[in-house]
Amino acid sequence: MAESKREKELLNLSLEVWHPDCWGIVSTAEAGSGLVGHGAAVEGNSAYERCTIYGESHEHVTQAIEVAHELSFINHIEPIGGAASETAVPAAIGHATQDVFIEYVANEGIGSAFLTRGVLVDSSYRIEDGVETWNLLAHTSRESLGRLLDEIRDDRDADISVTKISPASEPIRPPKPGRTELLTPRQREAVNLARERGYYNWPREVTARQLAAELDVSKTTFLEHLRKAEAKLMSR
C-alpha cells in the first residue's frame, strides 16, 4: 500500500558502509590515502562523481589514481585542475590533494544505489580505513527507510550501519573534530597499531621494527608516520 503524506518525514541519516569492489575503498587502502566525494550523477549504466583524493604525499595520491585506472569497473578517471597539490591543504585532510572526475559502472558503486532509490546525498562523503561515511537526506517513513537499506544490503552485498537518524527539522550540530580525525589514514594506522600492540607500555611489548613489518613498511617510514601522528595529537 502506498504511503500517505502523513507517514513520510524528511530524515537526516548518517551511515557507515563497506561493500566489495568499491573503487574508492580499493584504491585508497592500497595507497594509504583517503577520499572525499563531492557530487554524483547516474545515467543508464554509468555513474559519475567528482572526488578529492588526499594523502601524506604526492606519491600516495598518484598511486591511488593509478590503482583506480587498473580496476575493471572504472570506465574513466581524470585529474581536475592539474597535478596533485601539496600547498594550502588543511592539516586535517592531508599534505597533498587531487580532484578527479570519475566514471564507473553504476551497479558497482553504493552511491548510485542511494540515488536511484530517491535518497539524496547530503554534502560530501568520505572514505578512510576501508569504510565509507555517508550523510543522506530521505523523504520517507522510517519503516520504508529500513526496507530500502535492506534492499541495498542485499543488492550490493554491503554492510551498512546507521550511526545517526533524526528529523531534518532539528538543528544541525556538527560534531567537534576528534583527535584522530586530524590524522591521515597512514598516521592513524600507525598510532592505533602501536597502542594495540603495547608500544606505549612500559616496558614496551613490541618494537618499532616489528610494527613496521606488520604494516609492510620500513622502520624509518613507520616511525615517520608515528612521530607526525604524535605531534598532531599533542598539539591539540
C-alpha positions as CSV (number, residue, x, y, z in Angstrom):
1,M,0.0,0.0,0.0
2,A,1.3,3.4,-0.9
3,E,2.5,5.6,2.0
4,S,0.4,8.6,2.9
5,K,1.9,12.1,3.1
6,R,1.5,11.9,6.9
7,E,3.5,8.8,7.2
8,K,6.5,10.4,5.4
9,E,9.0,12.7,7.1
10,L,12.2,14.3,5.9
11,L,15.1,12.5,7.6
12,N,18.8,13.1,8.1
13,L,20.8,10.0,8.4
14,S,24.5,9.1,8.7
15,L,25.8,5.7,7.6
16,E,29.0,3.7,7.7
17,V,29.2,1.5,4.7
18,W,31.5,-1.2,3.4
19,H,30.9,-3.1,0.2
20,P,33.1,-5.3,-2.1
21,D,34.8,-4.0,-5.2
22,C,34.4,-0.3,-4.2
23,W,36.9,1.6,-6.3
24,G,37.4,4.2,-3.6
25,I,38.0,1.6,-0.8
26,V,40.3,-0.5,-3.0
27,S,42.4,2.4,-4.3
28,T,42.8,4.3,-1.0
29,A,43.5,1.2,1.0
30,E,46.3,0.2,-1.3
31,A,47.8,3.7,-1.4
32,G,47.2,4.7,2.2
33,S,45.2,7.7,1.2
34,G,41.7,9.0,1.8
35,L,38.9,10.3,-0.3
36,V,36.1,12.9,-0.1
37,G,33.2,12.7,-2.6
38,H,31.5,15.9,-3.6
39,G,28.8,15.1,-6.1
40,A,27.4,12.2,-8.2
41,A,25.0,11.5,-11.1
42,V,23.7,8.4,-12.7
43,E,22.8,7.9,-16.3
44,G,21.8,4.5,-17.6
45,N,24.6,2.0,-16.6
46,S,27.1,4.7,-15.8
47,A,27.7,6.7,-12.6
48,Y,29.8,9.9,-12.4
49,E,31.5,11.5,-9.4
50,R,33.8,14.4,-8.5
51,C,36.2,13.4,-5.7
52,T,39.2,14.7,-3.8
53,I,41.9,12.1,-3.1
54,Y,44.2,13.1,-0.3
55,G,47.3,11.7,1.4
56,E,50.6,12.5,3.1
57,S,52.4,13.0,-0.1
58,H,52.0,13.4,-3.9
59,E,53.0,9.7,-4.3
60,H,50.1,8.5,-2.1
61,V,47.6,10.5,-4.2
62,T,49.0,9.4,-7.6
63,Q,49.2,5.8,-6.5
64,A,45.5,5.8,-5.6
65,I,44.7,7.2,-9.1
66,E,46.9,4.6,-10.7
67,V,45.2,1.8,-8.8
68,A,41.8,3.1,-9.9
69,H,42.9,3.2,-13.5
70,E,43.6,-0.6,-13.3
71,L,40.2,-1.6,-11.9
72,S,37.9,-3.3,-14.4
73,F,34.7,-1.4,-13.4
74,I,36.3,2.1,-13.8
75,N,35.5,3.5,-17.2
76,H,37.4,6.7,-16.9
77,I,39.3,8.7,-14.3
78,E,40.8,12.1,-15.0
79,P,42.5,14.7,-12.7
80,I,40.9,18.1,-12.5
81,G,43.0,21.2,-12.1
82,G,46.5,19.9,-12.8
83,A,48.8,17.8,-10.7
84,A,48.4,16.9,-7.1
85,S,48.9,19.9,-4.9
86,E,50.9,20.0,-1.6
87,T,50.1,23.6,-0.8
88,A,47.3,25.2,1.2
89,V,46.0,21.8,2.2
90,P,44.2,21.6,5.6
91,A,46.2,19.5,8.1
92,A,43.0,17.6,8.9
93,I,42.9,16.3,5.4
94,G,46.5,15.6,4.4
95,H,49.6,17.1,2.9
96,A,48.6,16.5,-0.8
97,T,45.3,16.5,-2.6
98,Q,44.0,15.9,-6.2
99,D,40.5,16.5,-7.5
100,V,39.4,13.9,-10.0
101,F,36.4,13.2,-12.3
102,I,35.5,9.5,-12.4
103,E,33.1,7.4,-14.5
104,Y,32.3,3.9,-13.4
105,V,29.8,1.0,-13.8
106,A,26.7,2.2,-11.8
107,N,25.9,-1.1,-10.2
108,E,29.4,-1.3,-8.7
109,G,29.0,1.8,-6.6
110,I,27.0,2.3,-3.4
111,G,26.2,6.0,-4.2
112,S,24.1,5.0,-7.2
113,A,22.2,2.6,-5.1
114,F,21.0,5.5,-2.9
115,L,20.4,7.9,-5.8
116,T,18.3,5.5,-7.9
117,R,16.1,5.0,-4.8
118,G,15.4,8.7,-4.3
119,V,17.8,9.2,-1.4
120,L,19.8,12.5,-1.7
121,V,23.5,12.6,-0.9
122,D,23.7,15.5,1.6
123,S,27.0,17.3,1.5
124,S,30.1,15.1,0.9
125,Y,31.0,11.5,1.8
126,R,34.4,10.2,3.0
127,I,36.4,7.0,2.6
128,E,39.0,6.2,5.2
129,D,40.4,3.0,6.6
130,G,38.2,0.9,4.3
131,V,34.9,2.4,5.4
132,E,32.6,4.9,3.6
133,T,30.8,7.5,5.7
134,W,27.7,8.9,4.0
135,N,25.4,11.7,5.1
136,L,22.0,11.4,3.4
137,L,18.6,13.0,3.2
138,A,15.5,10.9,2.6
139,H,11.8,11.8,2.4
140,T,10.1,8.6,3.5
141,S,8.8,6.8,6.6
142,R,11.3,5.1,9.0
143,E,9.8,1.7,8.2
144,S,10.3,2.2,4.5
145,L,13.8,3.5,5.1
146,G,14.6,0.3,6.9
147,R,13.3,-1.8,3.9
148,L,15.3,0.4,1.5
149,L,18.6,-0.1,3.4
150,D,17.9,-3.9,3.5
151,E,17.4,-3.8,-0.3
152,I,20.8,-2.1,-0.8
153,R,22.5,-4.5,1.6
154,D,21.2,-7.5,-0.4
155,D,21.7,-5.9,-3.8
156,R,25.3,-4.7,-3.2
157,D,26.4,-7.3,-0.6
158,A,27.0,-4.3,1.7
159,D,27.5,-3.8,5.4
160,I,25.5,-0.7,6.4
161,S,25.4,0.7,9.9
162,V,23.1,3.6,10.7
163,T,25.1,5.9,13.1
164,K,22.5,8.7,13.2
165,I,18.9,9.3,12.2
166,S,16.9,12.4,13.0
167,P,14.2,14.7,11.6
168,A,15.7,17.2,9.2
169,S,13.8,19.9,11.0
170,E,16.2,19.5,14.0
171,P,19.1,22.0,14.2
172,I,22.2,20.5,12.7
173,R,25.0,20.3,15.3
174,P,28.2,19.2,13.6
175,P,30.4,17.0,15.9
176,K,33.5,18.5,17.2
177,P,36.6,17.1,15.4
178,G,38.1,14.2,17.4
179,R,41.8,14.0,17.8
180,T,42.2,11.1,15.4
181,E,40.3,13.0,12.7
182,L,43.4,15.2,12.3
183,L,45.5,12.3,11.2
184,T,45.9,10.9,7.7
185,P,45.0,7.2,7.2
186,R,48.6,6.0,7.4
187,Q,49.3,8.1,10.6
188,R,46.1,6.8,12.2
189,E,47.0,3.2,11.2
190,A,50.5,3.6,12.8
191,V,49.4,5.1,16.1
192,N,46.4,2.7,16.5
193,L,48.6,-0.3,15.9
194,A,51.2,1.0,18.3
195,R,48.6,1.4,21.0
196,E,47.0,-2.0,20.4
197,R,50.4,-3.9,20.5
198,G,51.7,-2.3,23.6
199,Y,54.3,0.0,22.1
200,Y,53.5,2.7,24.6
201,N,53.5,0.4,27.6
202,W,56.5,0.2,30.0
203,P,58.4,-1.9,29.4
204,R,57.5,-1.9,25.7
205,E,55.8,-5.1,24.5
206,V,56.8,-4.7,20.8
207,T,59.5,-2.9,18.8
208,A,59.1,-0.3,16.0
209,R,60.7,-2.8,13.7
210,Q,58.1,-5.4,14.5
211,L,55.3,-3.0,13.9
212,A,56.8,-1.8,10.7
213,A,57.0,-5.4,9.4
214,E,53.3,-5.9,10.3
215,L,52.4,-2.9,8.2
216,D,54.9,-3.9,5.4
217,V,56.8,-0.7,5.6
218,S,60.4,0.2,6.6
219,K,61.1,1.0,10.2
220,T,62.0,4.6,9.1
221,T,58.7,5.0,7.3
222,F,56.7,3.6,10.3
223,L,58.5,6.0,12.7
224,E,57.9,8.9,10.4
225,H,54.1,8.2,10.4
226,L,54.1,7.6,14.2
227,R,56.0,10.8,15.1
228,K,53.9,13.0,12.8
229,A,50.7,11.5,14.4
230,E,52.1,12.1,17.9
231,A,53.0,15.7,17.1
232,K,49.5,16.4,15.8
233,L,47.8,14.7,18.8
234,M,50.0,16.5,21.3
235,S,49.4,19.9,19.6
236,R,45.7,19.6,20.3
